[in-house]
Amino acid sequence: MDKPGIGSRAILRTVISVVCIFVTGILLFYAYNNITKSMSASNLRRVAQQNITVYDMRFSDNRSMLRNISGTLKMFNQMDREQLSRYLDKNAAENHLFGIYLIDSEGYISGKDGGRKKIQPSSDLDRLLKEKEDVFRVGVFNSSEDAVFVGIPVEPYEVAGVQVAAVAMAYSNASLYESLNEQLYDGAATIILADGYGHAFMRTVGNMSPGETFYSVETYFGELSFTNGIVLSNITERAIQGKSTTIWAKDGKVEYCISVLPFKSMDGYQIFMVPAEVIKAAVSDNLRKVLVNCGMSLVLVALTLIYFNLYTYRRDKGQYLEIIRAKEEAEAANRAKSMFLSNMSHDIRTPMNAIIGMTRIARENIGDGERVEDCLKKIDISSRLLLGIINDVLDMSKIEARKVELAREAFSMGAMIDSNRMIMERQAENKQLTLEFKKTNLNHDAVVGDSVRLSQIIMNILSNAVKCTPEGGRITFEIIELPCTREDSGRYRFVISDTGVGMSEEFQKHIFEPFTQENDYGRSRYKGTGLGMAITKKLVELMGGTVEVESRQGEGTVFRVELELPLASQEEVQSGTKEPEDSVFRSQELLDSLAGKRCLIAEDNELNAEIAAAFLEMAGIKSEKASNGQEAVEIYKRRENGFFDIILMDIRMPEMDGYEACRQIRGAGRRDSLTIPIVAMTANAFSEDIELAGKSGMNAHLAKPVDAEQMISLLKEVLAGEKNG
C-alpha cells in the first residue's frame, strides 16, 4: 500500500531538479566572461604577490644583516681602525657587497680606507638620522655601476674612533635583476620595480640594463587608458600609501591586466602587467576544462537526482511500511503489557483476597483457636506468594537496569540441589506429583559462584513444572557434570523435565520474553507474573551459560541449562558454610541477651512502627517511636548517653529522611554518637540503597517486609559487633 502523495512528490522533485539544472547551465554560460575576467585578475594578483615577496625577503635580509653587524661592533668596540676595516671587508666579501659603511651623526660615511663621504641626497640623510627611518635607494654609488644602497639608524656608539649613528651597505643592482622572472606568462609579462619617488629602477622588457639612466614610471604607462576614469597617479599614490591595485587598461586596441603591489620592506612598488589575451587564454583553457567537467557533472547530477528520487520514493514507501509494521508491533506490545497488567492485577488480587478473607474469618472466629491458627497459616502463605510476585517484578527491573551483581562464593553444588529438593517436595506432594532428583557424574561438588541466583534459576523452572503438570504427573531433575576444557572449572548441565500440558511451538519462541504467558494454560489458579522465565534466561546469560526448551503440547516440557563455574575446595565450602540455627525465639540464651535493651524506632507509618515494636517486644526489647527523622534526632539528644542500645531507621520519612537523621546523630558530639548501632529498616531494597545507608553511617540494612526472626537475628549480630555496615 502506497502512502498518498509519495509518488507525486517524487515526480515533482524530479521536474524541479531538471529545471534547476537547465537554468544553472544558462547562468553559467552568461557568467563565463565575468568569471574569466575575475579569475584572470585574481590569478595575476597571486603571481605578482609571489614575485614581490622575493624582493621583500631580500630587503628584509639586508636590514637584518646590518643590525647583526652593528650589534657585533657595539659589543666589540675596543677594536682599532685596522681591525674594523678587516671586519667590514670580510663581511662585504662574504655577502658579495660593494662595501659596509658606518655613518656618523653628521651624515658622513667612514669607509674601509678611513675616508669620509657625505650621503646624497640630503632627504635620505634626514630620513636616516633625524626621522630614524630605514633608507633604500637604487642609484649610482661610489662608481659608475648602478648600486643598491640600504641604511638603518642605530643607537649611537663609538668604535675605532667613529661615532656611529647608522650602518649601511651597497651592492650591485644586477643582483636584483637576476631575481626578475622573465619567463612568467611565456615572457609576455612586464615587471617594473619603482622606488618611492616614482623612478623605475628595474624592468624585464625595453632593453633596460644595469647602469642605464632611470626613467619615470610615466614613461612606461603614459599612453594607457584605465577603466573607470582612473589615472596613473591615483594608482602610484595608493602604492606609496601601502595599498595594492589590480585594474584593466588599454593601449589602443590592446587590453592589459595590471597589478600594482607595494613593497613591505621599503618605499616603492612593483608593477606587473600582462596582455589580457595572454592571461585570459591561460585562465580560459582551465575554465573550459572546468566547464566541460561541469557540463558532464551536471548530466551526472541530473541522472543521480533522477535515481535519487526513485530511490527516495522506494525508501519512503519502505519507511512507510516499516512505520506501519512498527505501529503494529507497538500496538501488540501495548496489548501484551495491558494483558500483563491485567494478569498482574489478577495475581496480586488472588493472594490479597486470601489475606483479607482469612483475616475477616479469623476475626469472626476469634474464640476458635484452631480455626484462627489455620487462617493465620493461610495468611502467611498468601503473604509470601504476594511477596514473590513483587520480587519477580523487582528482579526483572534490576536485571533490565543492569544492576544485578553476581556473588562469588564457594558452595556445595550437591547441598544446594538437596535444599531445592526439600522445598519442592512439599509442593509436589500437595499436587500428588512424583518428583525425582538425580546426580550424574558429579565429580566436582565444590564450586565458586552465586548459589542464591543459581538456586533461583532452578526453582523458577521447577515451580513452573509443578504449576503446569496435572495431578499424578512426574517431574525429573537431573544434574550432569560434563567434560570441561579448563582444569580449574567444571561444566554442569541441569535438566528439568515434566509430563505436564506442554507448550505450543509458537509460544516456545516467546517463553523467555517478559510478560508472556500462554492462554491455553488457563488462569483459574495462580500461574505467575510471566516474568519467571525471562528472569531465568537473564540470570543464566549473566553467568555466561545457556538455556533452551523443548516441549510438545499434551506430552510435557524439557528445560536444559548449561553453566561453567570455577572449582573450589571442600575446605573453602566448609569455611563459608554456617550451621543452621534454630528459631531465635526458641533460643533462651539469645532472648536473655536481648532482654532489657532499648531501641529507638524511626518510622512514619504507624502500622509498620507497631509491627516492629511488637517483634522487639517478643525478644524482650523495649522501644520508643519517632514519626520522622527530625523527631528521632530530638528524642536521641533528649535522652542521656547510652539510653538507647540500638536505632531502627526508616529512610523515606517527612521532615527529615533517614540518611540525614543518621548523619546528624553521628555528628551530635555525644559519647555514644559514633558507637550506637543504627540499622536501616526500609523498603528501599536495591544494592545502591544498601550502599547509601552504609555511606550515611548506618551499620546494617533490613529490607521490608520485615521477618521477625530475621530482624532479631540481625539485631543480635549488630549488638554483638558481628556486623558493621
C-alpha positions in Angstrom: 0.0 0.0 0.0 1.4 3.4 -1.0 1.1 6.4 1.3 -0.9 9.1 -0.5 1.3 11.7 -2.2 4.6 9.7 -2.2 4.6 9.2 -6.0 3.5 12.7 -6.9 6.1 14.2 -4.7 8.9 12.2 -6.3 7.8 13.3 -9.8 7.6 17.0 -8.7 11.1 16.7 -7.2 12.5 15.3 -10.5 10.9 18.1 -12.6 12.2 20.8 -10.3 15.7 19.3 -10.3 15.9 19.2 -14.1 14.6 22.8 -14.4 17.2 24.0 -11.9 20.0 22.2 -13.7 18.9 23.8 -17.1 18.7 27.3 -15.5 22.1 26.8 -13.9 23.6 25.9 -17.3 22.3 29.2 -18.8 23.6 31.3 -16.0 27.0 29.7 -16.2 27.2 30.4 -19.9 26.3 34.1 -19.5 28.7 34.4 -16.5 31.6 33.0 -18.5 33.2 36.3 -19.4 32.8 37.8 -16.0 34.3 34.7 -14.4 37.2 34.7 -16.8 38.0 38.3 -16.1 37.7 37.9 -12.4 39.8 34.8 -12.4 42.4 36.4 -14.6 42.8 39.4 -12.2 42.9 37.1 -9.2 45.5 34.9 -10.9 47.7 37.9 -11.9 47.4 39.3 -8.3 48.5 36.0 -6.9 51.5 35.6 -9.2 52.5 39.3 -8.6 52.3 38.8 -4.9 54.6 35.7 -5.1 57.1 37.8 -7.1 57.2 40.8 -4.8 57.6 38.5 -1.8 61.1 37.5 -3.2 62.2 41.2 -3.1 60.7 41.9 0.3 62.6 38.9 1.7 65.8 40.2 0.1 65.4 43.7 1.5 64.4 42.3 5.0 67.5 40.1 5.0 69.6 43.2 4.2 68.4 45.1 7.2 68.8 42.0 9.5 72.4 41.7 8.3 73.1 45.3 9.2 71.6 45.0 12.6 73.7 41.9 13.3 76.9 43.7 12.2 76.1 46.8 14.2 75.4 44.7 17.3 78.8 42.9 16.9 80.6 46.3 16.6 78.9 47.7 19.6 79.8 44.6 21.6 83.5 44.6 20.5 84.0 48.4 20.4 87.7 48.2 21.5 88.9 47.2 18.1 91.2 49.6 16.2 90.9 51.0 12.7 92.7 48.2 11.0 90.6 45.5 12.8 87.4 47.4 12.0 88.4 47.6 8.3 89.2 43.9 8.1 85.9 43.0 9.8 83.9 45.2 7.4 85.8 43.9 4.3 85.3 40.3 5.4 81.5 40.6 5.7 81.3 42.6 2.5 83.2 40.0 0.5 81.3 37.0 2.0 78.0 38.7 1.0 79.1 40.0 -2.4 78.7 43.6 -1.4 80.4 46.8 -2.7 81.0 47.6 1.0 79.7 48.0 4.5 79.7 51.6 5.8 79.5 53.3 9.2 77.7 56.7 9.2 78.2 59.4 11.9 75.6 61.8 13.2 76.6 64.4 10.6 75.9 62.1 7.7 79.5 61.2 6.8 80.4 57.7 5.7 83.5 56.2 7.1 84.7 53.6 4.7 87.4 50.9 4.9 90.0 53.4 3.7 89.2 55.8 6.5 87.9 58.4 4.1 84.7 60.4 4.7 81.9 61.0 2.2 78.5 62.6 2.8 75.3 60.9 1.9 73.4 62.4 -1.0 70.6 63.3 -1.4 70.0 65.2 1.8 66.4 63.9 2.0 67.8 60.3 2.6 70.2 61.7 5.2 67.2 63.4 7.1 65.1 60.2 7.0 68.0 58.1 8.2 69.4 60.4 11.0 66.6 62.7 12.0 63.4 60.6 11.4 65.2 57.4 12.3 63.8 55.6 9.3 65.4 52.9 7.1 66.6 54.1 3.7 66.6 52.1 0.5 67.8 53.7 -2.7 68.9 52.5 -6.1 71.3 54.7 -7.9 74.9 55.4 -8.8 77.1 54.9 -5.7 80.9 55.3 -5.5 81.3 54.0 -9.0 79.8 54.1 -12.5 77.9 50.9 -11.8 74.3 51.1 -10.5 74.1 50.1 -6.9 71.5 49.4 -4.2 72.1 51.4 -1.1 70.5 50.2 2.2 70.9 52.1 5.5 69.4 51.7 9.0 69.6 54.0 12.0 71.1 52.6 15.3 71.6 53.7 18.9 74.8 55.9 18.8 78.1 54.2 19.9 81.8 54.6 19.2 84.2 52.1 17.6 87.7 52.8 16.3 87.2 56.5 16.7 84.0 56.6 14.6 80.8 57.9 16.2 78.3 55.5 14.7 74.7 56.8 14.2 73.8 54.5 11.2 75.0 51.5 9.3 74.7 51.0 5.5 75.6 48.6 2.7 75.8 48.8 -1.1 75.6 46.0 -3.6 75.2 45.6 -7.4 71.9 46.4 -9.0 72.5 43.4 -11.2 71.8 41.0 -8.3 68.3 42.4 -8.2 67.9 42.0 -11.9 68.7 38.3 -11.6 65.7 37.8 -9.4 63.3 39.0 -12.0 61.4 36.1 -13.6 61.3 37.0 -17.3 59.5 33.7 -18.2 56.2 34.4 -16.5 53.3 34.0 -18.9 55.8 32.8 -21.6 57.8 36.0 -21.4 54.7 38.3 -22.1 54.7 39.8 -18.6 56.2 43.2 -18.0 57.6 43.6 -14.5 58.8 47.1 -13.3 60.2 47.9 -9.9 59.9 51.6 -8.8 61.1 53.5 -5.7 59.0 55.8 -3.6 59.8 58.7 -5.9 58.2 57.0 -8.9 61.5 56.2 -10.5 61.6 52.8 -12.3 64.9 51.2 -11.4 64.3 47.7 -12.8 62.2 46.2 -15.6 62.1 42.9 -17.6 61.4 44.5 -21.1 62.5 47.5 -23.0 66.2 46.9 -23.1 66.9 48.5 -19.7 70.1 47.2 -18.3 72.3 47.8 -15.3 73.9 51.2 -15.5 71.1 52.7 -17.6 69.7 56.0 -16.6 66.5 55.7 -14.5 63.1 56.7 -16.0 59.9 57.9 -14.5 57.1 55.4 -14.4 55.1 57.8 -16.5 57.5 56.8 -19.4 56.0 53.3 -19.5 52.4 54.0 -18.7 51.6 57.4 -20.0 49.8 56.1 -23.1 47.5 53.7 -21.2 43.8 54.5 -20.5 42.5 52.9 -17.3 38.9 51.7 -16.6 36.5 53.7 -14.5 38.3 57.0 -15.3 41.3 56.2 -13.0 44.6 57.9 -13.8 48.1 56.5 -13.2 48.8 59.0 -10.3 45.9 57.5 -8.4 47.4 54.1 -8.6 51.0 55.0 -7.7 49.8 57.2 -4.8 47.9 54.2 -3.5 51.0 52.0 -3.8 53.2 54.6 -1.9 50.5 54.5 0.8 50.9 50.7 1.0 47.7 49.8 -0.9 47.5 47.3 -3.8 45.6 47.8 -7.0 44.5 45.4 -9.8 43.0 47.1 -12.8 42.3 46.7 -16.5 43.8 49.2 -19.0 44.1 49.7 -22.8 46.8 50.8 -25.1 44.9 51.4 -28.3 43.2 48.1 -29.1 45.4 46.0 -26.8 44.0 45.4 -23.3 46.2 44.7 -20.3 45.6 43.5 -16.8 47.8 45.4 -14.3 48.6 44.6 -10.7 50.4 47.2 -8.6 51.7 46.0 -5.2 53.7 48.0 -2.6 56.9 46.6 -1.1 56.5 45.9 2.6 60.2 46.3 3.4 60.9 49.6 1.6 59.3 52.6 0.0 58.4 51.6 -3.5 56.2 49.2 -5.5 56.1 46.6 -8.2 54.1 47.0 -11.4 53.1 43.7 -13.0 51.4 44.0 -16.5 50.2 41.1 -18.8 48.2 41.4 -22.1 44.6 40.5 -21.4 44.5 37.9 -24.2 47.5 36.1 -22.7 46.2 35.8 -19.2 42.6 35.1 -20.3 43.9 32.3 -22.5 45.7 30.7 -19.6 42.6 31.0 -17.5 40.2 30.1 -20.3 41.9 26.8 -21.0 41.4 25.9 -17.4 38.0 27.3 -17.3 36.9 25.5 -20.5 38.1 22.3 -18.9 36.1 23.2 -15.8 33.0 24.0 -17.8 33.3 20.7 -19.7 33.7 18.9 -16.5 30.8 20.9 -15.0 28.6 20.0 -18.0 29.4 16.4 -17.6 28.9 16.7 -13.9 25.5 18.4 -14.5 24.5 15.4 -16.6 25.7 13.0 -13.9 23.9 15.1 -11.3 20.7 15.0 -13.3 21.0 11.2 -13.6 21.9 11.0 -10.0 18.9 13.1 -8.9 16.6 11.1 -11.0 18.0 7.9 -9.5 17.9 9.5 -6.0 14.3 10.5 -6.4 13.4 7.0 -7.5 15.4 5.6 -4.6 13.8 8.2 -2.2 10.4 7.1 -3.5 11.2 3.4 -2.8 12.8 4.3 0.5 9.8 6.4 1.6 7.5 3.7 0.6 9.6 1.2 2.6 9.8 3.5 5.6 6.0 3.9 5.5 5.6 0.2 5.5 8.2 0.0 8.3 6.2 2.6 10.3 3.1 0.6 9.8 4.9 -2.6 11.0 6.4 -0.7 13.9 3.0 0.7 14.8 1.5 -2.8 14.7 4.4 -4.1 16.8 3.9 -1.3 19.3 0.2 -2.0 19.5 1.0 -5.6 20.0 3.5 -4.7 22.8 0.9 -2.4 24.4 -1.6 -5.2 24.2 0.9 -7.6 25.8 1.6 -5.1 28.6 -2.1 -4.5 29.1 -2.6 -8.2 29.3 0.4 -8.4 31.7 -1.2 -5.7 33.9 -4.5 -7.4 33.8 -2.8 -10.7 34.7 -0.7 -8.9 37.4 -3.9 -7.4 38.8 -5.4 -10.9 39.0 -2.2 -12.4 40.5 -2.0 -9.7 43.1 -5.7 -9.8 44.0 -5.6 -13.5 44.4 -3.3 -13.6 47.5 -4.7 -10.3 48.7 -8.2 -11.8 48.6 -6.9 -14.7 50.7 -5.2 -12.3 53.1 -8.3 -10.1 53.5 -10.7 -13.0 53.6 -8.7 -15.1 56.1 -8.3 -12.0 58.3 -12.1 -11.5 58.3 -12.7 -15.2 59.0 -10.2 -15.1 61.9 -11.9 -12.1 63.4 -15.3 -13.8 63.2 -13.9 -16.9 64.9 -11.6 -15.2 67.4 -12.6 -17.7 70.1 -11.8 -20.8 67.9 -8.0 -21.1 68.3 -7.7 -23.9 65.8 -9.6 -22.0 63.1 -7.7 -18.8 63.8 -4.4 -20.8 63.5 -5.5 -22.2 60.2 -6.4 -18.7 58.9 -3.0 -17.3 60.1 -1.2 -20.1 58.2 -3.1 -19.3 55.0 -2.5 -15.6 55.5 1.3 -16.3 55.9 1.3 -18.4 52.7 -0.6 -15.8 50.7 1.7 -13.1 52.0 4.7 -15.0 50.8 3.0 -15.5 47.5 2.4 -11.8 47.2 6.0 -11.1 48.1 7.1 -13.5 45.4 5.1 -11.6 42.8 6.7 -8.3 43.9 10.2 -9.8 44.0 9.7 -11.0 40.4 8.9 -7.5 39.2 11.8 -6.0 41.2 14.2 -8.7 39.9 13.3 -8.0 36.3 13.6 -4.3 36.9 17.1 -4.7 38.3 18.2 -7.0 35.6 16.9 -4.7 32.8 18.8 -1.8 34.5 21.9 -3.9 34.7 22.1 -3.5 38.5 22.4 -7.2 39.4 25.8 -8.2 40.7 26.6 -11.9 41.0 28.2 -13.1 44.2 31.4 -15.1 44.1 31.4 -17.5 47.0 32.3 -21.2 47.4 29.4 -23.5 47.8 28.4 -27.2 47.5 26.5 -28.0 44.3 25.0 -31.1 45.9 23.9 -29.3 49.1 22.3 -26.6 47.0 20.4 -29.2 45.0 19.3 -31.0 48.1 18.0 -27.8 49.6 15.9 -27.2 46.5 14.7 -30.7 46.6 13.4 -30.3 50.2 11.5 -27.2 49.2 9.9 -28.7 46.1 9.0 -32.0 47.6 6.3 -30.3 49.7 4.8 -28.6 46.6 4.9 -31.8 44.6 3.2 -33.7 47.4 0.4 -31.2 47.6 -0.4 -31.9 43.9 0.4 -35.7 44.2 3.3 -35.4 41.7 6.3 -37.7 41.6 9.5 -35.7 42.0 12.8 -37.4 41.2 16.3 -35.9 41.7 19.4 -37.4 40.0 23.1 -36.6 40.2 25.2 -38.0 37.3 29.0 -37.9 37.2 29.0 -35.1 39.9 32.8 -35.4 40.4 33.4 -31.8 41.4 30.9 -30.7 44.1 32.6 -27.6 45.3 32.3 -24.6 43.0 32.5 -20.8 43.1 29.5 -18.7 42.1 26.2 -17.2 43.2 24.4 -20.0 44.9 21.3 -17.9 45.6 20.9 -16.9 41.9 21.6 -20.4 40.7 19.0 -21.7 43.1 16.6 -19.1 41.9 17.1 -20.3 38.3 16.4 -24.0 39.3 13.4 -23.1 41.5 11.9 -20.9 38.8 11.9 -23.8 36.3 10.8 -26.4 38.9 8.0 -24.2 40.1 6.9 -23.7 36.5 6.9 -27.5 36.1 4.9 -28.1 39.2 2.3 -25.5 38.1 1.9 -26.9 34.6 1.9 -30.6 35.5 -1.5 -32.1 36.4 -2.0 -34.3 39.4 -0.4 -37.7 39.1 2.3 -36.4 36.8 6.0 -36.7 37.0 8.9 -34.2 37.3 12.5 -35.2 37.0 15.5 -33.0 37.9 19.0 -34.2 36.8 22.4 -32.5 37.2 25.1 -33.9 34.9 28.8 -32.9 35.1 30.1 -32.6 31.5 33.7 -32.7 30.3 35.4 -29.3 30.6 38.3 -27.9 28.6 39.6 -25.9 31.6 41.1 -27.7 34.5 40.1 -25.1 37.1 36.4 -25.1 36.1 33.5 -27.5 35.9 30.8 -27.7 33.3 27.3 -28.6 34.5 24.0 -29.4 32.8 20.7 -29.1 34.6 17.8 -31.0 33.0 14.3 -30.4 34.3 11.6 -32.4 32.5 7.9 -32.9 33.3 4.8 -34.7 31.9 2.7 -31.5 32.0 0.5 -29.8 29.5 3.4 -28.7 27.3 3.6 -25.6 25.1 2.8 -24.8 21.5 5.7 -24.2 19.1 4.7 -20.6 18.7 4.8 -19.9 22.5 8.2 -21.6 22.8 9.7 -18.8 20.7 8.5 -16.2 23.2 8.7 -18.0 26.6 11.8 -16.1 27.7 10.3 -12.7 26.8 8.9 -10.6 29.7 5.2 -10.5 30.3 4.4 -13.6 28.1 2.0 -16.4 29.2 0.2 -19.0 27.1 -3.6 -18.6 27.3 -4.1 -22.3 27.0 -2.8 -22.8 30.5 -5.8 -21.0 31.9 -5.7 -18.7 34.9 -8.2 -20.3 37.3 -5.3 -20.8 39.6 -2.1 -18.7 40.1 0.3 -19.2 37.2 2.9 -16.4 37.9 3.6 -13.0 36.5 5.1 -14.0 33.2 8.4 -12.8 34.4 9.9 -16.0 35.9 11.3 -17.5 32.7 12.5 -14.1 31.5 14.4 -13.7 34.8 15.8 -17.2 34.4 17.2 -16.5 31.0 18.7 -13.2 32.0 20.4 -14.8 35.1 21.8 -17.7 33.0 23.2 -15.3 30.5 24.8 -13.2 33.3 26.5 -16.4 34.5 27.8 -17.0 31.0 25.5 -20.0 30.4 22.7 -21.1 28.1 19.2 -22.2 28.5 16.9 -24.0 26.0 13.5 -25.6 26.0 11.8 -28.4 24.1 8.0 -29.0 24.5 5.0 -30.7 23.0 1.5 -29.9 23.9 -0.1 -32.7 25.9 3.3 -34.5 26.4 5.4 -32.3 28.6 8.4 -29.9 28.6 12.2 -30.3 29.0 14.5 -27.4 30.1 18.2 -27.6 29.8 20.6 -25.2 31.5 24.4 -25.3 31.0 26.9 -23.4 33.1 30.6 -23.4 33.6 31.7 -22.5 37.1 35.2 -22.2 38.7 36.1 -25.1 41.0 36.6 -24.6 44.8 38.0 -26.9 47.5 35.8 -28.5 50.2 37.7 -26.5 52.8 36.6 -23.3 51.1 33.0 -24.5 51.1 33.1 -25.6 54.8 34.7 -22.3 55.9 31.9 -20.3 54.2 29.1 -22.5 55.5 27.1 -21.6 58.6 25.5 -24.2 60.8 21.7 -23.9 60.6 20.3 -22.1 63.5 17.1 -22.8 65.4 14.5 -20.1 65.6 15.8 -17.2 67.5 12.6 -17.2 69.6 13.5 -20.8 70.7 17.0 -19.7 71.9 16.6 -18.7 75.5 20.2 -17.6 75.7 19.7 -15.2 72.8 16.5 -13.8 74.3 18.2 -13.3 77.7 21.0 -11.4 75.9 18.5 -9.0 74.3 16.1 -8.6 77.3 16.0 -5.1 78.7 17.7 -3.5 75.6 16.2 -0.2 74.4 15.5 0.6 70.8 14.5 3.9 69.1 12.2 3.2 66.1 12.1 6.0 63.5 9.1 5.1 61.3 6.5 7.4 59.8 4.0 4.6 59.1 2.2 3.8 62.4 1.4 0.2 61.4 5.0 -0.6 60.4 6.2 1.0 63.7 3.7 -1.1 65.7 4.8 -4.3 63.9 8.5 -3.5 64.6 7.7 -2.7 68.3 5.8 -6.0 68.6 8.7 -8.0 67.1 11.1 -6.3 69.5 8.8 -6.9 72.5 8.8 -10.6 71.6 12.6 -10.6 72.2 12.3 -8.6 75.4 13.5 -5.3 73.8 11.8 -2.1 74.9 11.1 0.5 72.2 10.3 4.2 71.7 8.8 5.5 68.5 9.6 8.6 66.4 7.3 9.6 63.4 10.1 11.2 61.3 13.8 11.8 61.2 13.7 15.2 62.9 11.8 13.7 65.8 14.2 10.8 66.1 17.2 13.1 66.3 15.4 15.2 69.0 14.5 12.1 71.1 18.0 10.8 70.8 19.5 14.1 72.0 17.0 14.4 74.8 17.9 11.1 76.3 21.1 10.6 78.3 24.2 9.0 76.8 23.8 5.2 76.4 20.0 5.3 76.9 19.3 3.6 73.6 21.2 0.4 72.7 20.2 0.5 69.0 18.2 2.6 66.5 15.9 1.2 63.7 15.8 3.9 61.0 13.3 4.2 58.1 14.7 6.0 55.1 11.7 7.8 53.5 10.2 10.0 56.1 8.7 13.5 56.2 10.6 16.5 57.8 13.9 14.7 57.6 14.9 11.4 55.8 16.8 8.6 57.5 20.1 9.3 55.8 20.2 12.9 57.2 18.9 11.8 60.6 21.7 9.2 60.8 24.3 11.9 59.8 23.0 14.3 62.5 23.1 11.6 65.2 26.7 10.6 64.2 27.7 14.3 64.3 25.9 15.1 67.6 29.2 15.0 69.5 27.9 12.8 72.4 29.8 9.9 73.9 27.7 7.3 72.1 27.2 9.2 68.8 29.7 7.2 66.8 29.2 3.9 68.6 25.4 3.4 68.8 24.3 0.8 66.2 21.9 2.2 63.5 20.0 -0.2 61.3 18.2 0.9 58.1 14.7 -0.6 58.1 13.3 0.3 54.7 11.5 -0.7 51.6 14.5 0.7 49.6 16.0 -2.7 48.9 18.3 -2.2 45.9 22.1 -2.5 46.2 22.6 1.2 45.8 20.2 1.8 48.7 22.3 -0.5 50.9 25.4 1.4 49.8 23.8 4.8 50.6 22.9 3.5 54.0 26.4 2.5 54.7 27.8 5.8 53.5 25.5 7.8 55.7 26.8 5.9 58.8 24.4 3.0 59.3 25.7 -0.3 60.5 23.3 -2.7 58.6 20.3 -2.8 56.3 17.0 -4.6 56.9 14.6 -4.7 53.9 10.8 -4.6 54.3 8.7 -6.6 54.6 10.4 -7.5 57.9 10.5 -11.1 59.1 10.6 -11.3 62.9 13.3 -13.9 63.2 15.4 -12.1 60.5 15.1 -8.8 62.5 16.0 -10.3 65.9 18.9 -12.3 64.4 20.3 -9.1 62.7 19.9 -7.1 65.9 21.8 -9.8 67.8 24.7 -9.6 65.2 24.8 -5.8 65.3 24.7 -5.6 69.1 27.4 -8.3 69.4 29.6 -6.3 66.9 29.5 -9.2 64.3 28.2 -6.9 61.6 29.3 -3.4 60.8 28.0 -1.7 57.6 
